[in-house]
Amino acid sequence: MNQSEQILLRPNYKRIGLLFNTEMAIANIHLTKTETRRLHRSLNHINQYADDYVVGTSYIKDGELYFPVFEKRKADPGIAIKSPYGQVGDLMWQRETYLFHPIPVEGYKYKSDMTKEQLESPIFKDKILKWKPSIHMPKAACRYMAPIIDVQLDRLYNIDAQGAINEGISYITHPASFKKPQFNYKNYMFRKGDTVATHFSDPVESFLSLWEATYGIENTHKNPWVFVIKYANPPILL
């Protein structure tokens, strides 16, 4: 860890493990993803009627980050929701699909590093070597860490274009005859045979399609409260 990375970490920092699917793990490694939005069971209560709540200024108590949440139509003291994803100065470590490969050299292998051809090879297809889900990854297998630089509690639809891009959404460019390259962002809800567009011009639409593909259309339309975790780029590559 170099000096600039140490400055971003608070004394007695915590290591916060975050699960990433293969595509988002690749985005992290390629440095195109620097933030992530997460649901958590601690938000279930306010997300039943998300429009009824507002969030006050966050604060630190006993070394933990809290967000005060108030119901709009009630003159009550509100509730304090503790961040399950740490705070500024903690260290995020990436949990991704992996396996331990004993031959020819012992070490960890990561699904996000594999090409389609490699994944279809007999050693993986016939499950001679079995991938382990990200939730089981130990810290010893982690190859990507990044200092957390911001944690917020916000509504899903408050994401802007830059935030959507920072989420690591996939895109293609069309340089052709344009003075500036045009970006088309992936529609994560597209399935082969669909008549809908494969890409969007708006990165926010792309991100919301990713959210819908992950959490479903009902959750997306509720515009839930989510934790927004931002982390440093470049990260700490191991």
Buried (B, 14 or more C-beta within 10 A) or exposed (E): EEEEBEEBBBEEBBEBBBBBBBBBBBBBBEEBBBBBBEBBEBBEEBBEEBEEBEBEEBEEEEEBBBBBBBBEEEEEEBBBBEBBBBBBBBBBBBBBBBBEEEEEEEEBBBBBBBEEEEEEEEEBEEEEBEBBEBEEBEEEBBBBBBBBBEBBBBBBEEBEBEBBBBBBBBBEEEEEEEEEEEBBBBBBBBEEEEEEEEBBEEBBBBBBBBBBBEBEEEBBEBBBBBBBBBBBBEBBEE
